[in-house]
């Protein structure tokens, strides 16, 4: 069974090769997406300075990094936060019982452990 190529991506089409059989076509698409999402690295760094009026205020440093592509990382975070809202009774979100929730209301050691297992590393340091 011969493969045919869609319209080239530079002409507004897809660069994924399609196979005539519907199941094989899905496998070809998934394989291509898997290849395109490898070798990614994202990193964010932040510094917060305490506003305590001292000459040498304390600083908090955070570094968040992952080797997952940003789209998959977004999905990972959404799913783990949803799990935290639904199944973790020790969060502020659970105490509030719903409403408009900020990220701090679902934060818990369990959430950070799940994100770490999923590939999102969060490092903090306070000086």
Chimera marker file (.cmm) of the C-alpha trace (Angstrom):
<marker_set name="trace">
<marker id="1" x="0.000" y="0.000" z="0.000" r="1" g="1" b="0" radius="0.5"/>
<marker id="2" x="1.598" y="3.258" z="-1.086" r="1" g="1" b="0" radius="0.5"/>
<marker id="3" x="1.886" y="6.327" z="1.097" r="1" g="1" b="0" radius="0.5"/>
<marker id="4" x="0.784" y="9.656" z="-0.214" r="1" g="1" b="0" radius="0.5"/>
<marker id="5" x="1.948" y="12.970" z="1.112" r="1" g="1" b="0" radius="0.5"/>
<marker id="6" x="-0.503" y="15.748" z="1.912" r="1" g="1" b="0" radius="0.5"/>
<marker id="7" x="0.032" y="19.258" z="0.613" r="1" g="1" b="0" radius="0.5"/>
<marker id="8" x="3.476" y="20.428" z="1.817" r="1" g="1" b="0" radius="0.5"/>
<marker id="9" x="3.461" y="22.406" z="5.054" r="1" g="1" b="0" radius="0.5"/>
<marker id="10" x="5.001" y="25.439" z="3.336" r="1" g="1" b="0" radius="0.5"/>
<marker id="11" x="1.857" y="25.540" z="1.157" r="1" g="1" b="0" radius="0.5"/>
<marker id="12" x="-0.420" y="25.490" z="4.187" r="1" g="1" b="0" radius="0.5"/>
<marker id="13" x="-0.847" y="21.719" z="4.312" r="1" g="1" b="0" radius="0.5"/>
<marker id="14" x="0.397" y="18.997" z="6.617" r="1" g="1" b="0" radius="0.5"/>
<marker id="15" x="3.822" y="17.403" z="6.509" r="1" g="1" b="0" radius="0.5"/>
<marker id="16" x="2.418" y="14.091" z="7.784" r="1" g="1" b="0" radius="0.5"/>
<marker id="17" x="2.475" y="11.131" z="5.436" r="1" g="1" b="0" radius="0.5"/>
<marker id="18" x="-0.869" y="9.336" z="5.187" r="1" g="1" b="0" radius="0.5"/>
<marker id="19" x="-1.410" y="5.650" z="4.605" r="1" g="1" b="0" radius="0.5"/>
<marker id="20" x="-4.546" y="4.390" z="2.820" r="1" g="1" b="0" radius="0.5"/>
<marker id="21" x="-5.832" y="2.283" z="5.740" r="1" g="1" b="0" radius="0.5"/>
<marker id="22" x="-7.676" y="4.381" z="8.411" r="1" g="1" b="0" radius="0.5"/>
<marker id="23" x="-6.056" y="2.657" z="11.421" r="1" g="1" b="0" radius="0.5"/>
<marker id="24" x="-2.585" y="2.837" z="9.902" r="1" g="1" b="0" radius="0.5"/>
<marker id="25" x="-3.204" y="6.473" z="9.024" r="1" g="1" b="0" radius="0.5"/>
<marker id="26" x="-3.873" y="7.238" z="12.702" r="1" g="1" b="0" radius="0.5"/>
<marker id="27" x="-0.720" y="5.361" z="13.722" r="1" g="1" b="0" radius="0.5"/>
<marker id="28" x="1.329" y="7.318" z="11.173" r="1" g="1" b="0" radius="0.5"/>
<marker id="29" x="-0.071" y="10.566" z="12.543" r="1" g="1" b="0" radius="0.5"/>
<marker id="30" x="0.599" y="9.625" z="16.180" r="1" g="1" b="0" radius="0.5"/>
<marker id="31" x="4.138" y="8.498" z="15.338" r="1" g="1" b="0" radius="0.5"/>
<marker id="32" x="4.871" y="11.785" z="13.564" r="1" g="1" b="0" radius="0.5"/>
<marker id="33" x="3.492" y="13.828" z="16.466" r="1" g="1" b="0" radius="0.5"/>
<marker id="34" x="5.643" y="11.778" z="18.868" r="1" g="1" b="0" radius="0.5"/>
<marker id="35" x="8.750" y="12.581" z="16.830" r="1" g="1" b="0" radius="0.5"/>
<marker id="36" x="7.957" y="16.300" z="16.706" r="1" g="1" b="0" radius="0.5"/>
<marker id="37" x="7.563" y="16.524" z="20.503" r="1" g="1" b="0" radius="0.5"/>
<marker id="38" x="11.000" y="15.151" z="21.398" r="1" g="1" b="0" radius="0.5"/>
<marker id="39" x="14.064" y="17.120" z="22.401" r="1" g="1" b="0" radius="0.5"/>
<marker id="40" x="12.241" y="20.038" z="23.983" r="1" g="1" b="0" radius="0.5"/>
<marker id="41" x="13.367" y="21.951" z="27.001" r="1" g="1" b="0" radius="0.5"/>
<marker id="42" x="11.547" y="24.787" z="28.696" r="1" g="1" b="0" radius="0.5"/>
<marker id="43" x="12.685" y="26.693" z="31.748" r="1" g="1" b="0" radius="0.5"/>
<marker id="44" x="11.300" y="29.583" z="33.751" r="1" g="1" b="0" radius="0.5"/>
<marker id="45" x="13.115" y="31.413" z="36.528" r="1" g="1" b="0" radius="0.5"/>
<marker id="46" x="11.750" y="33.875" z="39.031" r="1" g="1" b="0" radius="0.5"/>
<marker id="47" x="12.952" y="35.955" z="41.955" r="1" g="1" b="0" radius="0.5"/>
<marker id="48" x="10.770" y="37.461" z="44.663" r="1" g="1" b="0" radius="0.5"/>
<marker id="49" x="12.151" y="40.024" z="47.100" r="1" g="1" b="0" radius="0.5"/>
<marker id="50" x="10.556" y="40.499" z="50.502" r="1" g="1" b="0" radius="0.5"/>
<marker id="51" x="9.179" y="43.966" z="51.104" r="1" g="1" b="0" radius="0.5"/>
<marker id="52" x="10.118" y="44.089" z="54.755" r="1" g="1" b="0" radius="0.5"/>
<marker id="53" x="11.986" y="47.429" z="54.823" r="1" g="1" b="0" radius="0.5"/>
<marker id="54" x="15.341" y="45.898" z="55.754" r="1" g="1" b="0" radius="0.5"/>
<marker id="55" x="18.645" y="46.739" z="54.078" r="1" g="1" b="0" radius="0.5"/>
<marker id="56" x="19.098" y="43.142" z="53.001" r="1" g="1" b="0" radius="0.5"/>
<marker id="57" x="15.650" y="41.749" z="52.263" r="1" g="1" b="0" radius="0.5"/>
<marker id="58" x="15.211" y="38.004" z="51.891" r="1" g="1" b="0" radius="0.5"/>
<marker id="59" x="14.851" y="36.634" z="48.384" r="1" g="1" b="0" radius="0.5"/>
<marker id="60" x="13.069" y="33.569" z="47.065" r="1" g="1" b="0" radius="0.5"/>
<marker id="61" x="14.313" y="31.961" z="43.864" r="1" g="1" b="0" radius="0.5"/>
<marker id="62" x="12.320" y="29.484" z="41.793" r="1" g="1" b="0" radius="0.5"/>
<marker id="63" x="13.329" y="27.490" z="38.751" r="1" g="1" b="0" radius="0.5"/>
<marker id="64" x="10.790" y="25.441" z="36.814" r="1" g="1" b="0" radius="0.5"/>
<marker id="65" x="12.025" y="23.200" z="34.022" r="1" g="1" b="0" radius="0.5"/>
<marker id="66" x="10.833" y="20.378" z="31.822" r="1" g="1" b="0" radius="0.5"/>
<marker id="67" x="11.903" y="18.388" z="28.787" r="1" g="1" b="0" radius="0.5"/>
<marker id="68" x="8.274" y="18.008" z="27.709" r="1" g="1" b="0" radius="0.5"/>
<marker id="69" x="7.014" y="20.153" z="24.848" r="1" g="1" b="0" radius="0.5"/>
<marker id="70" x="4.837" y="23.092" z="25.980" r="1" g="1" b="0" radius="0.5"/>
<marker id="71" x="1.556" y="21.634" z="24.632" r="1" g="1" b="0" radius="0.5"/>
<marker id="72" x="2.002" y="18.323" z="26.460" r="1" g="1" b="0" radius="0.5"/>
<marker id="73" x="3.202" y="20.182" z="29.549" r="1" g="1" b="0" radius="0.5"/>
<marker id="74" x="-0.010" y="22.220" z="29.543" r="1" g="1" b="0" radius="0.5"/>
<marker id="75" x="-2.061" y="19.015" z="29.355" r="1" g="1" b="0" radius="0.5"/>
<marker id="76" x="-0.040" y="17.462" z="32.184" r="1" g="1" b="0" radius="0.5"/>
<marker id="77" x="-0.627" y="20.487" z="34.431" r="1" g="1" b="0" radius="0.5"/>
<marker id="78" x="-4.354" y="20.682" z="33.632" r="1" g="1" b="0" radius="0.5"/>
<marker id="79" x="-4.925" y="17.004" z="34.378" r="1" g="1" b="0" radius="0.5"/>
<marker id="80" x="-2.930" y="17.018" z="37.610" r="1" g="1" b="0" radius="0.5"/>
<marker id="81" x="-4.621" y="20.190" z="38.877" r="1" g="1" b="0" radius="0.5"/>
<marker id="82" x="-8.034" y="18.687" z="38.023" r="1" g="1" b="0" radius="0.5"/>
<marker id="83" x="-7.069" y="15.552" z="39.977" r="1" g="1" b="0" radius="0.5"/>
<marker id="84" x="-6.010" y="17.737" z="42.886" r="1" g="1" b="0" radius="0.5"/>
<marker id="85" x="-9.340" y="19.608" z="42.854" r="1" g="1" b="0" radius="0.5"/>
<marker id="86" x="-11.366" y="16.392" z="42.633" r="1" g="1" b="0" radius="0.5"/>
<marker id="87" x="-9.478" y="14.006" z="44.899" r="1" g="1" b="0" radius="0.5"/>
<marker id="88" x="-7.269" y="15.929" z="47.336" r="1" g="1" b="0" radius="0.5"/>
<marker id="89" x="-9.222" y="16.944" z="50.435" r="1" g="1" b="0" radius="0.5"/>
<marker id="90" x="-6.265" y="18.709" z="52.076" r="1" g="1" b="0" radius="0.5"/>
<marker id="91" x="-6.172" y="21.720" z="49.713" r="1" g="1" b="0" radius="0.5"/>
<marker id="92" x="-7.642" y="25.167" z="50.253" r="1" g="1" b="0" radius="0.5"/>
<marker id="93" x="-9.832" y="24.529" z="47.184" r="1" g="1" b="0" radius="0.5"/>
<marker id="94" x="-11.443" y="21.599" z="48.998" r="1" g="1" b="0" radius="0.5"/>
<marker id="95" x="-12.028" y="23.749" z="52.087" r="1" g="1" b="0" radius="0.5"/>
<marker id="96" x="-13.591" y="26.523" z="49.995" r="1" g="1" b="0" radius="0.5"/>
<marker id="97" x="-15.814" y="24.050" z="48.180" r="1" g="1" b="0" radius="0.5"/>
<marker id="98" x="-15.420" y="25.607" z="44.719" r="1" g="1" b="0" radius="0.5"/>
<marker id="99" x="-15.698" y="28.989" z="43.105" r="1" g="1" b="0" radius="0.5"/>
<marker id="100" x="-13.005" y="30.863" z="41.243" r="1" g="1" b="0" radius="0.5"/>
<marker id="101" x="-9.807" y="29.084" z="42.245" r="1" g="1" b="0" radius="0.5"/>
<marker id="102" x="-6.298" y="30.482" z="41.955" r="1" g="1" b="0" radius="0.5"/>
<marker id="103" x="-3.309" y="28.144" z="41.571" r="1" g="1" b="0" radius="0.5"/>
<marker id="104" x="-2.412" y="28.580" z="45.251" r="1" g="1" b="0" radius="0.5"/>
<marker id="105" x="-5.726" y="27.014" z="46.331" r="1" g="1" b="0" radius="0.5"/>
<marker id="106" x="-4.876" y="23.657" z="44.736" r="1" g="1" b="0" radius="0.5"/>
<marker id="107" x="-1.185" y="23.567" z="45.702" r="1" g="1" b="0" radius="0.5"/>
<marker id="108" x="-0.161" y="20.631" z="47.854" r="1" g="1" b="0" radius="0.5"/>
<marker id="109" x="2.851" y="18.368" z="48.288" r="1" g="1" b="0" radius="0.5"/>
<marker id="110" x="0.925" y="15.637" z="46.450" r="1" g="1" b="0" radius="0.5"/>
<marker id="111" x="0.344" y="17.890" z="43.428" r="1" g="1" b="0" radius="0.5"/>
<marker id="112" x="4.023" y="18.810" z="43.226" r="1" g="1" b="0" radius="0.5"/>
<marker id="113" x="4.979" y="15.136" z="43.509" r="1" g="1" b="0" radius="0.5"/>
<marker id="114" x="2.636" y="14.214" z="40.637" r="1" g="1" b="0" radius="0.5"/>
<marker id="115" x="3.978" y="17.070" z="38.485" r="1" g="1" b="0" radius="0.5"/>
<marker id="116" x="7.532" y="15.954" z="39.261" r="1" g="1" b="0" radius="0.5"/>
<marker id="117" x="6.735" y="12.365" z="38.260" r="1" g="1" b="0" radius="0.5"/>
<marker id="118" x="5.194" y="13.707" z="35.059" r="1" g="1" b="0" radius="0.5"/>
<marker id="119" x="8.391" y="15.571" z="34.155" r="1" g="1" b="0" radius="0.5"/>
<marker id="120" x="7.972" y="19.084" z="35.572" r="1" g="1" b="0" radius="0.5"/>
<marker id="121" x="10.822" y="19.959" z="37.958" r="1" g="1" b="0" radius="0.5"/>
<marker id="122" x="10.326" y="22.789" z="40.447" r="1" g="1" b="0" radius="0.5"/>
<marker id="123" x="13.290" y="23.991" z="42.515" r="1" g="1" b="0" radius="0.5"/>
<marker id="124" x="13.075" y="26.695" z="45.190" r="1" g="1" b="0" radius="0.5"/>
<marker id="125" x="15.714" y="28.421" z="47.276" r="1" g="1" b="0" radius="0.5"/>
<marker id="126" x="15.351" y="31.142" z="49.912" r="1" g="1" b="0" radius="0.5"/>
<marker id="127" x="18.225" y="33.461" z="50.893" r="1" g="1" b="0" radius="0.5"/>
<link id1="1" id2="2" r="1" g="1" b="0" radius="0.2"/>
<link id1="2" id2="3" r="1" g="1" b="0" radius="0.2"/>
<link id1="3" id2="4" r="1" g="1" b="0" radius="0.2"/>
<link id1="4" id2="5" r="1" g="1" b="0" radius="0.2"/>
<link id1="5" id2="6" r="1" g="1" b="0" radius="0.2"/>
<link id1="6" id2="7" r="1" g="1" b="0" radius="0.2"/>
<link id1="7" id2="8" r="1" g="1" b="0" radius="0.2"/>
<link id1="8" id2="9" r="1" g="1" b="0" radius="0.2"/>
<link id1="9" id2="10" r="1" g="1" b="0" radius="0.2"/>
<link id1="10" id2="11" r="1" g="1" b="0" radius="0.2"/>
<link id1="11" id2="12" r="1" g="1" b="0" radius="0.2"/>
<link id1="12" id2="13" r="1" g="1" b="0" radius="0.2"/>
<link id1="13" id2="14" r="1" g="1" b="0" radius="0.2"/>
<link id1="14" id2="15" r="1" g="1" b="0" radius="0.2"/>
<link id1="15" id2="16" r="1" g="1" b="0" radius="0.2"/>
<link id1="16" id2="17" r="1" g="1" b="0" radius="0.2"/>
<link id1="17" id2="18" r="1" g="1" b="0" radius="0.2"/>
<link id1="18" id2="19" r="1" g="1" b="0" radius="0.2"/>
<link id1="19" id2="20" r="1" g="1" b="0" radius="0.2"/>
<link id1="20" id2="21" r="1" g="1" b="0" radius="0.2"/>
<link id1="21" id2="22" r="1" g="1" b="0" radius="0.2"/>
<link id1="22" id2="23" r="1" g="1" b="0" radius="0.2"/>
<link id1="23" id2="24" r="1" g="1" b="0" radius="0.2"/>
<link id1="24" id2="25" r="1" g="1" b="0" radius="0.2"/>
<link id1="25" id2="26" r="1" g="1" b="0" radius="0.2"/>
<link id1="26" id2="27" r="1" g="1" b="0" radius="0.2"/>
<link id1="27" id2="28" r="1" g="1" b="0" radius="0.2"/>
<link id1="28" id2="29" r="1" g="1" b="0" radius="0.2"/>
<link id1="29" id2="30" r="1" g="1" b="0" radius="0.2"/>
<link id1="30" id2="31" r="1" g="1" b="0" radius="0.2"/>
<link id1="31" id2="32" r="1" g="1" b="0" radius="0.2"/>
<link id1="32" id2="33" r="1" g="1" b="0" radius="0.2"/>
<link id1="33" id2="34" r="1" g="1" b="0" radius="0.2"/>
<link id1="34" id2="35" r="1" g="1" b="0" radius="0.2"/>
<link id1="35" id2="36" r="1" g="1" b="0" radius="0.2"/>
<link id1="36" id2="37" r="1" g="1" b="0" radius="0.2"/>
<link id1="37" id2="38" r="1" g="1" b="0" radius="0.2"/>
<link id1="38" id2="39" r="1" g="1" b="0" radius="0.2"/>
<link id1="39" id2="40" r="1" g="1" b="0" radius="0.2"/>
<link id1="40" id2="41" r="1" g="1" b="0" radius="0.2"/>
<link id1="41" id2="42" r="1" g="1" b="0" radius="0.2"/>
<link id1="42" id2="43" r="1" g="1" b="0" radius="0.2"/>
<link id1="43" id2="44" r="1" g="1" b="0" radius="0.2"/>
<link id1="44" id2="45" r="1" g="1" b="0" radius="0.2"/>
<link id1="45" id2="46" r="1" g="1" b="0" radius="0.2"/>
<link id1="46" id2="47" r="1" g="1" b="0" radius="0.2"/>
<link id1="47" id2="48" r="1" g="1" b="0" radius="0.2"/>
<link id1="48" id2="49" r="1" g="1" b="0" radius="0.2"/>
<link id1="49" id2="50" r="1" g="1" b="0" radius="0.2"/>
<link id1="50" id2="51" r="1" g="1" b="0" radius="0.2"/>
<link id1="51" id2="52" r="1" g="1" b="0" radius="0.2"/>
<link id1="52" id2="53" r="1" g="1" b="0" radius="0.2"/>
<link id1="53" id2="54" r="1" g="1" b="0" radius="0.2"/>
<link id1="54" id2="55" r="1" g="1" b="0" radius="0.2"/>
<link id1="55" id2="56" r="1" g="1" b="0" radius="0.2"/>
<link id1="56" id2="57" r="1" g="1" b="0" radius="0.2"/>
<link id1="57" id2="58" r="1" g="1" b="0" radius="0.2"/>
<link id1="58" id2="59" r="1" g="1" b="0" radius="0.2"/>
<link id1="59" id2="60" r="1" g="1" b="0" radius="0.2"/>
<link id1="60" id2="61" r="1" g="1" b="0" radius="0.2"/>
<link id1="61" id2="62" r="1" g="1" b="0" radius="0.2"/>
<link id1="62" id2="63" r="1" g="1" b="0" radius="0.2"/>
<link id1="63" id2="64" r="1" g="1" b="0" radius="0.2"/>
<link id1="64" id2="65" r="1" g="1" b="0" radius="0.2"/>
<link id1="65" id2="66" r="1" g="1" b="0" radius="0.2"/>
<link id1="66" id2="67" r="1" g="1" b="0" radius="0.2"/>
<link id1="67" id2="68" r="1" g="1" b="0" radius="0.2"/>
<link id1="68" id2="69" r="1" g="1" b="0" radius="0.2"/>
<link id1="69" id2="70" r="1" g="1" b="0" radius="0.2"/>
<link id1="70" id2="71" r="1" g="1" b="0" radius="0.2"/>
<link id1="71" id2="72" r="1" g="1" b="0" radius="0.2"/>
<link id1="72" id2="73" r="1" g="1" b="0" radius="0.2"/>
<link id1="73" id2="74" r="1" g="1" b="0" radius="0.2"/>
<link id1="74" id2="75" r="1" g="1" b="0" radius="0.2"/>
<link id1="75" id2="76" r="1" g="1" b="0" radius="0.2"/>
<link id1="76" id2="77" r="1" g="1" b="0" radius="0.2"/>
<link id1="77" id2="78" r="1" g="1" b="0" radius="0.2"/>
<link id1="78" id2="79" r="1" g="1" b="0" radius="0.2"/>
<link id1="79" id2="80" r="1" g="1" b="0" radius="0.2"/>
<link id1="80" id2="81" r="1" g="1" b="0" radius="0.2"/>
<link id1="81" id2="82" r="1" g="1" b="0" radius="0.2"/>
<link id1="82" id2="83" r="1" g="1" b="0" radius="0.2"/>
<link id1="83" id2="84" r="1" g="1" b="0" radius="0.2"/>
<link id1="84" id2="85" r="1" g="1" b="0" radius="0.2"/>
<link id1="85" id2="86" r="1" g="1" b="0" radius="0.2"/>
<link id1="86" id2="87" r="1" g="1" b="0" radius="0.2"/>
<link id1="87" id2="88" r="1" g="1" b="0" radius="0.2"/>
<link id1="88" id2="89" r="1" g="1" b="0" radius="0.2"/>
<link id1="89" id2="90" r="1" g="1" b="0" radius="0.2"/>
<link id1="90" id2="91" r="1" g="1" b="0" radius="0.2"/>
<link id1="91" id2="92" r="1" g="1" b="0" radius="0.2"/>
<link id1="92" id2="93" r="1" g="1" b="0" radius="0.2"/>
<link id1="93" id2="94" r="1" g="1" b="0" radius="0.2"/>
<link id1="94" id2="95" r="1" g="1" b="0" radius="0.2"/>
<link id1="95" id2="96" r="1" g="1" b="0" radius="0.2"/>
<link id1="96" id2="97" r="1" g="1" b="0" radius="0.2"/>
<link id1="97" id2="98" r="1" g="1" b="0" radius="0.2"/>
<link id1="98" id2="99" r="1" g="1" b="0" radius="0.2"/>
<link id1="99" id2="100" r="1" g="1" b="0" radius="0.2"/>
<link id1="100" id2="101" r="1" g="1" b="0" radius="0.2"/>
<link id1="101" id2="102" r="1" g="1" b="0" radius="0.2"/>
<link id1="102" id2="103" r="1" g="1" b="0" radius="0.2"/>
<link id1="103" id2="104" r="1" g="1" b="0" radius="0.2"/>
<link id1="104" id2="105" r="1" g="1" b="0" radius="0.2"/>
<link id1="105" id2="106" r="1" g="1" b="0" radius="0.2"/>
<link id1="106" id2="107" r="1" g="1" b="0" radius="0.2"/>
<link id1="107" id2="108" r="1" g="1" b="0" radius="0.2"/>
<link id1="108" id2="109" r="1" g="1" b="0" radius="0.2"/>
<link id1="109" id2="110" r="1" g="1" b="0" radius="0.2"/>
<link id1="110" id2="111" r="1" g="1" b="0" radius="0.2"/>
<link id1="111" id2="112" r="1" g="1" b="0" radius="0.2"/>
<link id1="112" id2="113" r="1" g="1" b="0" radius="0.2"/>
<link id1="113" id2="114" r="1" g="1" b="0" radius="0.2"/>
<link id1="114" id2="115" r="1" g="1" b="0" radius="0.2"/>
<link id1="115" id2="116" r="1" g="1" b="0" radius="0.2"/>
<link id1="116" id2="117" r="1" g="1" b="0" radius="0.2"/>
<link id1="117" id2="118" r="1" g="1" b="0" radius="0.2"/>
<link id1="118" id2="119" r="1" g="1" b="0" radius="0.2"/>
<link id1="119" id2="120" r="1" g="1" b="0" radius="0.2"/>
<link id1="120" id2="121" r="1" g="1" b="0" radius="0.2"/>
<link id1="121" id2="122" r="1" g="1" b="0" radius="0.2"/>
<link id1="122" id2="123" r="1" g="1" b="0" radius="0.2"/>
<link id1="123" id2="124" r="1" g="1" b="0" radius="0.2"/>
<link id1="124" id2="125" r="1" g="1" b="0" radius="0.2"/>
<link id1="125" id2="126" r="1" g="1" b="0" radius="0.2"/>
<link id1="126" id2="127" r="1" g="1" b="0" radius="0.2"/>
</marker_set>
